[in-house]
Amino acid sequence: MTAGPITSEPADAPPAARSERQKLRKHFGRFDILFFLLCTIVGVDTIGTVASSGAEAFTWLLVLAVVFFVPSALLTAELGAAFPDEGGPYIWTSRAFGRLAGAVNNFLYWITNPVWLGGTLSVSAVTAYTTFFNGGKDLSTPAFYVFTLAFVWVGVLAAILSFDVGKWIPTVGAWSRFVLLGLFTVTVVVYGVQHGLHGFGLGDFSPTYAGFVGLVPVLMFNYVGFELPSTAGDEMTDAQKDVPYAVFRSAALAVLLYALPILGILLVLPVKAITGLGGFIDAIRQVFTVYGGHVAGDGTATLSGAGSVLGDLAAVLFILTVLSSGVTWVMGSDRALAVSGYDGAAPRFLGVISSRFGTPVRVNVLSGLVSTAVLVLAHDLTNGSAAKLFGAVLGLAVSTTLVSYLGIFPALAVLRWKAPEVPRPYKAPAPLAISIVLTLLVLYACVQLVVPGAPFNWFSSAYAPDGWSHHERVKYFLTEAIPLLGFMVLGVLFWALGAPTRRAEAEAAAART
C-alpha cells in the first residue's frame, strides 16, 4: 500500500519529494510504534555508566523524568500528530528554521547513530559475549572484528528490509528488554534475601552539582528519542492518533525499565566496582549465582548449573537488546537523512527510496560503512581496549545527539506561531515554556560535555571525566569540539550539495506561474 497525500506537506516541496514518497508503504501500526519507542529509549548500554555515579544517580534519574522526559513526550506528541510527514524531526526543524538549519541539524541527528552502532553498542555486545561465553577473556583481534562487523551489518540489513519485515527486530527487542530487565529485577530480590544488599542512607541519594554535571548529559541521552518513529510518518497507518498513544505509554514504561535495574545494580555491587562498560553485565553475573555458582572473596562471580544457563540466556537477551537499539535508531535517522536528500537539504543521491523495499537503502549502506570505519579506527586508536573505546565513542555520541535537539525542541513553539492553521489532534500545554526549558537543559548539557564544570570549576578534579587530569583540559576540549564542528561543516556541505534539487523546484514553480 502506498502512502497517501500528506496534508501538512509544504507547498514548495520539490518534485523529487513527491516522486520518492510514492514508494513508501503504510504498515506501521500503534503497537509497532510502541515497541519501536521502547527500543529507542530504553538502552542497556549506558545503565552501568549511570549506576557508577552511586545512589544520587537514582535521584537525578527521577528528577529528569519530571523536568525533561515528560515535557519532551508532550512536545513530540503534538509535533508528531500535527506534522506526520516522513522525516519527522527534519521536517519540523526545516519548517521552523529553514532548510539550512534543517540540513545541519539533521546531519548531526543522523551521524550519531552509525558512530554509536559501530562503537558503544558493538563493544557492549562483544563484552557480554566474552563475559558469558568466553570465560571473560578478550577475543583475538580477528575474532573481535568478525563478531563486531557481523553485529553491525546484521543491524544494517535489518534497516534495509521493508518495515513490514524489519519492524520485527524492534518487537523482539522490546520483549528482550521485558524479559531481561524483569528477570534481573526479580533475581536481585532473591539475591538480597539470601545474601543481603548494600545499604544506602538517605544522604547517599542527595543530589550534588558535580553529580548533575556528570550524569545529566548521559541521562538526557537515555531520555531522548520520542520523535524517532515520526521519521517514518508516511509509513504509519494513523500517525495522528497512534503517535500520542505510543509516546505516553512508552514514557511510563521507560522510566520503570531504567529505574529498576539501576537501583538493582546499586543494591548488589559496591559503587567502586561499577564500571560504565561492564556494570550491568557484572551485576547480572553476580546475582545469577543464586541459581548456581558463587562469588569469590575478591568479588569475582562464577556461574554453574542453572546459573550458567540463565546467564547465557541473559547474555543473548542483552545482545538482542543492544542490537535492537541500534537498528531502531538507524532505521529512523536514515529515513530522516533520505528525506533531506529529496527535499533539497542533502545530496539527491542519498534521497532515494528503494522501490523493492520501501526503505532508503543507499543511506542504510552509508551508515554501515560509517559504523565500520568508526569501529576499526576506534579499535586501532585505543589499542584494542574495550573500556577506552566504549568511553570515547559514548562521549562523542552523547554530545552529537544532544546538539541536534537544539533544533528540534524550539520547533514546538516556533511552529505553533508560524503554522497555527495546521490541525493539531493533540496540543501540548504551555508550548513556549516547554520549548524554552528543554532547549536550556540541552544547551547546558552540551556545554558541560565540552567544558565540564564550566564556568567556575572547569576540569577541576570533581568534574574532569575519568582518566583525564586538569592539565589535559585543552586536549579534552579539542577532542569534543573538533568533531562537533566538523559534523556541522559537513551538514552545511550536504545543504550546498542539495542546491540542484532546490533549483529544480524553483524552476518548476516558475514554470507553473
C-alpha positions as CSV (number, residue, x, y, z in Angstrom):
1,M,0.0,0.0,0.0
2,T,1.5,3.4,-1.0
3,A,1.4,6.5,1.2
4,G,-1.4,8.9,0.6
5,P,-1.1,12.6,0.3
6,I,0.3,14.5,3.3
7,T,-1.9,17.4,4.3
8,S,0.9,19.2,6.2
9,E,3.4,18.9,3.3
10,P,5.0,22.3,2.4
11,A,3.6,23.8,-0.8
12,D,7.1,24.2,-2.2
13,A,8.1,20.5,-1.7
14,P,10.4,19.6,-4.6
15,P,9.2,17.2,-7.3
16,A,11.8,14.7,-6.1
17,A,9.9,14.5,-2.7
18,R,6.6,13.8,-4.4
19,S,8.2,11.1,-6.5
20,E,10.1,9.3,-3.7
21,R,7.2,9.4,-1.3
22,Q,5.1,7.3,-3.6
23,K,7.4,4.3,-2.9
24,L,6.6,4.3,0.8
25,R,4.3,1.7,2.3
26,K,1.9,2.1,5.2
27,H,2.3,-0.8,7.7
28,F,3.5,0.9,10.9
29,G,0.7,0.4,13.5
30,R,0.1,1.6,17.0
31,F,1.8,-1.3,18.8
32,D,4.7,-1.3,16.3
33,I,5.3,2.3,17.2
34,L,5.1,1.5,21.0
35,F,7.7,-1.3,20.6
36,F,9.8,0.8,18.4
37,L,9.9,3.6,21.0
38,L,10.8,1.2,23.8
39,C,13.8,0.0,21.8
40,T,14.7,3.6,21.0
41,I,14.5,5.0,24.6
42,V,15.4,2.0,26.8
43,G,19.0,1.2,26.1
44,V,21.1,-1.1,28.4
45,D,24.5,0.1,27.2
46,T,24.5,3.1,29.5
47,I,22.9,1.6,32.6
48,G,26.4,0.9,34.1
49,T,27.6,4.4,33.3
50,V,24.7,5.9,35.2
51,A,24.9,3.5,38.1
52,S,28.6,4.1,38.5
53,S,27.8,7.6,39.9
54,G,26.2,6.0,43.0
55,A,22.9,6.4,44.7
56,E,22.4,10.0,43.6
57,A,22.1,8.7,40.0
58,F,18.8,7.3,41.0
59,T,17.7,10.7,42.3
60,W,18.7,12.5,39.1
61,L,17.0,9.8,37.0
62,L,13.7,10.6,38.7
63,V,14.2,14.4,38.6
64,L,15.0,14.4,34.9
65,A,12.0,12.2,34.3
66,V,9.8,15.0,35.6
67,V,11.6,18.1,34.2
68,F,12.9,16.7,30.9
69,F,11.4,13.3,29.9
70,V,7.7,14.2,30.4
71,P,7.9,17.6,28.7
72,S,9.7,16.1,25.7
73,A,7.0,13.5,25.5
74,L,4.4,16.3,25.4
75,L,6.3,18.1,22.7
76,T,6.7,15.1,20.5
77,A,3.1,14.1,20.9
78,E,2.0,17.4,19.4
79,L,4.6,17.7,16.6
80,G,4.3,14.0,15.6
81,A,0.5,14.2,15.3
82,A,0.3,17.7,13.7
83,F,3.2,17.2,11.2
84,P,3.1,13.4,10.4
85,D,5.4,13.7,7.4
86,E,8.2,11.2,6.6
87,G,11.4,12.7,8.1
88,G,9.8,13.8,11.4
89,P,12.4,16.0,13.2
90,Y,14.0,17.1,9.9
91,I,10.6,18.3,8.7
92,W,9.9,20.1,12.0
93,T,13.3,21.8,12.1
94,S,13.4,22.8,8.5
95,R,9.8,24.2,8.6
96,A,10.6,26.2,11.7
97,F,14.0,27.5,10.8
98,G,14.7,26.8,7.1
99,R,16.4,24.1,5.1
100,L,20.0,25.2,6.0
101,A,19.2,24.8,9.7
102,G,17.3,21.6,9.0
103,A,20.3,20.2,7.0
104,V,22.9,20.8,9.7
105,N,20.6,19.6,12.5
106,N,19.7,16.5,10.5
107,F,23.2,15.6,9.7
108,L,24.1,15.7,13.4
109,Y,20.9,13.6,14.2
110,W,22.0,11.0,11.6
111,I,25.8,10.7,12.1
112,T,25.4,9.9,15.8
113,N,23.8,6.6,15.1
114,P,26.3,4.8,12.9
115,V,29.0,6.1,15.2
116,W,27.1,4.7,18.2
117,L,26.3,1.4,16.4
118,G,30.0,0.8,15.4
119,G,31.4,1.9,18.8
120,T,29.4,1.8,22.0
121,L,26.8,-0.8,21.0
122,S,29.1,-3.3,19.3
123,V,31.6,-3.1,22.2
124,S,28.8,-3.7,24.7
125,A,27.7,-6.7,22.7
126,V,31.1,-8.2,22.5
127,T,31.7,-7.6,26.2
128,A,28.5,-9.6,27.0
129,Y,29.7,-12.4,24.7
130,T,33.2,-12.6,26.2
131,T,31.9,-12.4,29.8
132,F,29.4,-15.3,29.5
133,F,30.7,-17.4,26.6
134,N,34.5,-16.9,26.6
135,G,35.3,-17.1,30.2
136,G,35.9,-13.3,30.5
137,K,38.8,-13.5,28.1
138,D,39.2,-10.9,25.4
139,L,38.7,-12.1,21.8
140,S,41.7,-12.1,19.4
141,T,41.7,-9.2,17.0
142,P,40.4,-11.2,14.1
143,A,37.7,-12.8,16.2
144,F,36.8,-9.3,17.6
145,Y,36.3,-8.0,14.1
146,V,34.3,-11.0,12.9
147,F,31.9,-10.6,15.8
148,T,31.5,-6.8,15.7
149,L,31.3,-6.5,12.0
150,A,28.6,-9.2,11.9
151,F,26.8,-7.3,14.6
152,V,27.0,-4.0,12.6
153,W,25.9,-5.5,9.3
154,V,23.1,-7.6,10.7
155,G,21.8,-4.3,12.0
156,V,22.2,-2.6,8.6
157,L,20.4,-5.5,6.9
158,A,17.5,-5.2,9.3
159,A,17.3,-1.5,8.5
160,I,17.3,-2.2,4.7
161,L,14.4,-4.7,4.9
162,S,10.9,-3.4,4.4
163,F,9.2,-2.1,7.6
164,D,6.7,-5.0,7.5
165,V,9.7,-7.3,8.0
166,G,12.2,-5.0,9.7
167,K,9.8,-3.9,12.4
168,W,10.0,-7.4,13.9
169,I,13.5,-6.5,15.2
170,P,12.1,-3.8,17.5
171,T,9.3,-6.1,18.5
172,V,11.8,-8.8,19.5
173,G,14.0,-6.2,21.1
174,A,11.1,-4.8,23.3
175,W,10.3,-8.3,24.6
176,S,14.0,-8.9,25.2
177,R,14.0,-5.9,27.4
178,F,10.9,-7.0,29.3
179,V,12.4,-10.5,30.0
180,L,16.0,-9.4,30.7
181,L,15.2,-6.5,33.0
182,G,12.3,-8.3,34.6
183,L,14.4,-11.4,35.3
184,F,17.2,-9.3,36.7
185,T,14.9,-7.3,39.0
186,V,13.3,-10.5,40.4
187,T,16.8,-12.1,40.9
188,V,18.0,-9.0,42.8
189,V,15.2,-9.6,45.3
190,V,16.2,-13.2,45.7
191,Y,19.8,-12.3,46.0
192,G,19.0,-9.8,48.6
193,V,17.0,-12.3,50.7
194,Q,19.9,-14.8,50.5
195,H,23.0,-12.5,50.9
196,G,21.8,-9.1,51.9
197,L,22.3,-5.9,50.0
198,H,24.4,-2.8,50.1
199,G,22.6,-0.4,52.3
200,F,22.1,3.3,51.5
201,G,21.4,6.1,53.8
202,L,19.1,9.0,52.8
203,G,22.2,11.2,52.4
204,D,23.6,8.9,49.7
205,F,20.6,9.9,47.5
206,S,21.2,13.6,48.0
207,P,21.8,15.3,44.6
208,T,25.0,17.3,44.1
209,Y,26.1,19.7,41.4
210,A,29.0,17.5,40.5
211,G,26.7,14.6,40.0
212,F,24.4,16.8,37.9
213,V,27.3,17.8,35.6
214,G,28.4,14.2,35.2
215,L,25.0,12.5,35.0
216,V,22.6,14.8,33.2
217,P,24.1,14.5,29.7
218,V,24.0,10.7,29.8
219,L,20.5,10.7,31.3
220,M,19.3,13.1,28.6
221,F,20.9,10.8,26.0
222,N,18.9,7.9,27.5
223,Y,15.7,10.0,27.6
224,V,15.6,11.3,24.0
225,G,14.1,9.6,21.1
226,F,10.3,10.1,21.3
227,E,10.5,11.7,17.8
228,L,12.2,8.8,16.1
229,P,9.1,6.9,14.9
230,S,7.9,10.1,13.3
231,T,10.8,9.8,10.8
232,A,8.6,7.1,9.3
233,G,5.4,9.3,9.4
234,D,4.2,8.4,5.9
235,E,4.5,4.7,6.8
236,M,2.2,4.9,9.8
237,T,-1.3,3.7,9.4
238,D,-2.7,6.5,11.6
239,A,0.0,8.8,12.9
240,Q,-2.3,11.5,14.3
241,K,-3.9,9.0,16.7
242,D,-1.1,6.5,17.2
243,V,1.9,8.8,18.0
244,P,0.4,10.3,21.2
245,Y,-0.8,6.9,22.3
246,A,2.6,5.3,21.9
247,V,4.6,8.3,23.3
248,F,2.7,8.5,26.6
249,R,2.7,4.7,27.2
250,S,6.4,4.2,26.3
251,A,7.3,7.1,28.6
252,A,5.8,5.4,31.7
253,L,7.4,2.0,30.8
254,A,10.8,3.6,30.0
255,V,11.2,5.2,33.4
256,L,10.3,2.0,35.1
257,L,12.6,-0.1,32.9
258,Y,15.5,2.3,33.7
259,A,14.9,2.8,37.4
260,L,14.6,-0.8,38.4
261,P,17.9,-2.2,37.0
262,I,19.9,0.9,38.1
263,L,18.6,0.5,41.6
264,G,19.3,-3.2,41.4
265,I,22.9,-2.6,40.4
266,L,23.4,-0.1,43.2
267,L,22.0,-2.6,45.7
268,V,24.2,-5.5,44.6
269,L,27.6,-4.0,43.7
270,P,29.8,-1.6,45.6
271,V,29.9,1.7,43.7
272,K,33.7,1.4,43.3
273,A,33.2,-1.9,41.5
274,I,30.7,-0.5,38.9
275,T,32.1,0.4,35.5
276,G,30.5,2.1,32.6
277,L,31.1,-0.8,30.2
278,G,30.6,-3.8,32.4
279,G,28.4,-2.5,35.3
280,F,25.1,-4.1,34.2
281,I,26.8,-7.3,32.9
282,D,28.8,-7.8,36.1
283,A,25.6,-7.3,38.2
284,I,23.8,-9.9,36.2
285,R,26.6,-12.4,36.7
286,Q,26.8,-11.8,40.4
287,V,23.0,-12.0,41.2
288,F,22.6,-15.1,39.0
289,T,24.8,-17.1,41.4
290,V,21.6,-17.7,43.3
291,Y,20.6,-20.2,40.6
292,G,24.1,-21.8,40.7
293,G,27.6,-20.5,41.3
294,H,29.5,-18.5,43.9
295,V,31.1,-15.1,44.5
296,A,34.8,-15.3,45.5
297,G,36.4,-13.1,48.2
298,D,37.7,-10.6,45.6
299,G,34.2,-10.2,44.2
300,T,34.6,-12.4,41.1
301,A,31.4,-14.2,40.3
302,T,31.4,-17.7,38.8
303,L,28.2,-19.3,37.4
304,S,27.5,-23.0,37.2
305,G,24.5,-25.3,36.6
306,A,21.2,-23.4,36.2
307,G,23.0,-20.1,36.9
308,S,25.3,-20.7,33.9
309,V,22.3,-21.5,31.6
310,L,20.3,-18.4,32.8
311,G,23.5,-16.3,32.5
312,D,23.9,-17.4,28.9
313,L,20.3,-16.6,28.2
314,A,20.7,-13.1,29.8
315,A,23.8,-12.5,27.5
316,V,21.8,-13.4,24.4
317,L,18.9,-11.1,25.6
318,F,21.5,-8.3,26.3
319,I,23.0,-8.6,22.8
320,L,19.5,-8.6,21.2
321,T,18.6,-5.6,23.3
322,V,21.6,-3.5,22.2
323,L,21.2,-4.7,18.6
324,S,17.6,-3.6,18.5
325,S,18.6,-0.2,20.0
326,G,21.0,0.4,17.1
327,V,18.6,-0.9,14.5
328,T,15.7,1.4,15.5
329,W,17.9,4.5,15.6
330,V,19.5,3.6,12.2
331,M,16.0,2.9,10.7
332,G,14.8,6.3,11.9
333,S,17.7,8.5,11.3
334,D,18.5,7.0,7.9
335,R,14.9,7.9,6.8
336,A,15.4,11.5,8.0
337,L,18.6,11.8,6.0
338,A,16.9,10.4,2.9
339,V,14.1,12.9,3.3
340,S,16.5,15.7,3.5
341,G,18.1,14.3,0.3
342,Y,15.0,14.5,-1.8
343,D,13.9,17.8,-0.1
344,G,17.0,19.7,-1.2
345,A,18.9,19.7,2.1
346,A,21.4,16.9,1.2
347,P,22.8,15.2,-1.9
348,R,20.0,14.0,-4.2
349,F,21.9,10.7,-4.5
350,L,21.0,9.9,-0.9
351,G,17.4,10.9,-1.2
352,V,16.3,7.7,-2.9
353,I,13.7,5.2,-1.6
354,S,14.1,1.6,-2.8
355,S,11.1,0.6,-4.9
356,R,11.6,-3.0,-3.8
357,F,12.0,-2.5,0.0
358,G,10.4,0.9,0.5
359,T,13.5,1.9,2.6
360,P,16.5,4.3,2.0
361,V,18.9,1.5,1.0
362,R,21.7,4.0,-0.1
363,V,21.7,5.7,3.3
364,N,21.5,2.4,5.1
365,V,24.6,1.2,3.3
366,L,26.4,4.5,4.1
367,S,25.5,4.1,7.8
368,G,27.1,0.6,7.7
369,L,30.2,2.0,6.1
370,V,30.5,4.8,8.7
371,S,29.9,2.2,11.5
372,T,32.6,0.0,10.1
373,A,35.1,2.9,9.8
374,V,34.4,4.1,13.4
375,L,34.8,0.5,14.7
376,V,38.2,0.0,13.0
377,L,39.5,3.4,13.7
378,A,38.5,3.5,17.4
379,H,39.8,0.0,18.0
380,D,43.1,1.0,16.5
381,L,43.4,4.3,18.4
382,T,42.6,2.6,21.7
383,N,45.0,-0.3,21.1
384,G,42.1,-2.7,21.4
385,S,41.0,-1.5,24.9
386,A,37.2,-2.1,25.1
387,A,36.8,0.2,28.0
388,K,38.6,3.1,26.3
389,L,36.8,2.5,23.0
390,F,33.4,2.5,24.9
391,G,34.1,5.7,26.7
392,A,35.5,7.6,23.8
393,V,32.6,6.8,21.4
394,L,29.9,7.2,24.0
395,G,31.1,10.8,24.8
396,L,31.0,11.7,21.1
397,A,27.6,10.1,20.6
398,V,26.1,11.9,23.6
399,S,27.4,15.3,22.6
400,T,26.4,15.0,18.9
401,T,22.9,13.7,19.8
402,L,22.1,16.4,22.2
403,V,23.3,19.2,19.9
404,S,20.8,18.1,17.3
405,Y,17.9,18.7,19.8
406,L,18.8,22.4,19.9
407,G,16.9,22.5,16.6
408,I,14.2,20.0,17.5
409,F,13.0,21.3,20.8
410,P,12.4,25.0,19.9
411,A,10.4,23.9,16.9
412,L,7.3,23.3,19.1
413,A,6.9,27.0,20.0
414,V,8.0,28.3,16.6
415,L,5.6,26.1,14.6
416,R,2.7,26.9,16.9
417,W,3.4,30.5,15.9
418,K,4.3,30.0,12.2
419,A,1.7,27.4,11.3
420,P,-1.3,27.9,13.6
421,E,-3.7,26.7,10.9
422,V,-2.3,23.1,10.9
423,P,-4.8,20.8,12.7
424,R,-3.4,19.5,16.0
425,P,-5.1,16.4,17.3
426,Y,-3.1,16.8,20.4
427,K,-1.9,20.2,21.8
428,A,0.9,20.3,24.4
429,P,0.2,22.7,27.3
430,A,2.5,25.8,27.6
431,P,4.4,25.2,24.3
432,L,6.7,28.2,24.8
433,A,7.7,27.2,28.3
434,I,8.3,23.5,27.2
435,S,10.5,24.7,24.3
436,I,12.5,27.1,26.5
437,V,13.1,24.7,29.4
438,L,14.0,21.7,27.2
439,T,16.3,23.8,25.0
440,L,18.1,25.4,28.0
441,L,18.6,22.0,29.6
442,V,20.1,20.6,26.4
443,L,22.3,23.6,25.9
444,Y,23.6,23.4,29.4
445,A,24.3,19.6,29.0
446,C,26.2,20.3,25.7
447,V,28.4,22.9,27.4
448,Q,29.2,20.6,30.2
449,L,30.1,17.8,27.8
450,V,32.7,20.0,26.0
451,V,33.9,22.0,29.1
452,P,32.9,20.0,32.2
453,G,32.4,22.1,35.3
454,A,32.4,25.5,33.4
455,P,32.3,28.3,34.1
456,F,33.6,28.1,37.7
457,N,35.3,24.7,38.0
458,W,36.3,23.8,34.5
459,F,38.1,20.4,34.6
460,S,38.7,20.5,38.4
461,S,39.1,17.1,40.0
462,A,35.4,16.9,40.8
463,Y,34.3,17.5,37.2
464,A,37.0,16.0,34.9
465,P,35.9,12.8,33.2
466,D,37.5,9.6,34.4
467,G,41.1,9.1,33.2
468,W,41.6,12.8,32.5
469,S,43.7,15.3,34.6
470,H,43.4,19.1,34.9
471,H,46.4,19.8,32.6
472,E,44.7,17.9,29.8
473,R,41.6,20.1,29.7
474,V,42.5,21.8,26.4
475,K,43.2,18.4,24.8
476,Y,39.8,17.1,26.0
477,F,38.1,20.3,24.8
478,L,39.6,19.8,21.3
479,T,38.6,16.1,21.2
480,E,35.0,17.1,21.8
481,A,34.7,20.4,19.9
482,I,36.6,19.5,16.7
483,P,34.3,16.5,15.8
484,L,31.2,18.6,16.5
485,L,32.4,21.5,14.4
486,G,33.4,19.1,11.7
487,F,30.0,17.5,11.6
488,M,28.3,20.9,11.4
489,V,30.5,21.9,8.5
490,L,29.6,18.6,6.8
491,G,25.9,19.5,7.4
492,V,26.4,22.8,5.6
493,L,28.2,20.9,2.8
494,F,25.2,18.5,2.5
495,W,22.9,21.5,2.2
496,A,25.1,23.0,-0.5
497,L,25.1,19.7,-2.4
498,G,21.3,19.8,-2.3
499,A,21.2,23.0,-4.4
500,P,20.4,21.3,-7.7
501,T,17.2,19.8,-6.1
502,R,16.2,23.2,-4.8
503,R,16.9,24.8,-8.1
504,A,14.8,22.3,-10.0
505,E,11.9,23.1,-7.6
506,A,12.4,26.8,-8.2
507,E,12.3,26.3,-12.0
508,A,9.2,24.1,-11.7
509,A,7.5,26.7,-9.6
510,A,8.4,29.5,-12.1
511,A,7.0,27.4,-14.9
512,R,3.7,26.9,-13.1
513,T,3.3,30.6,-12.8
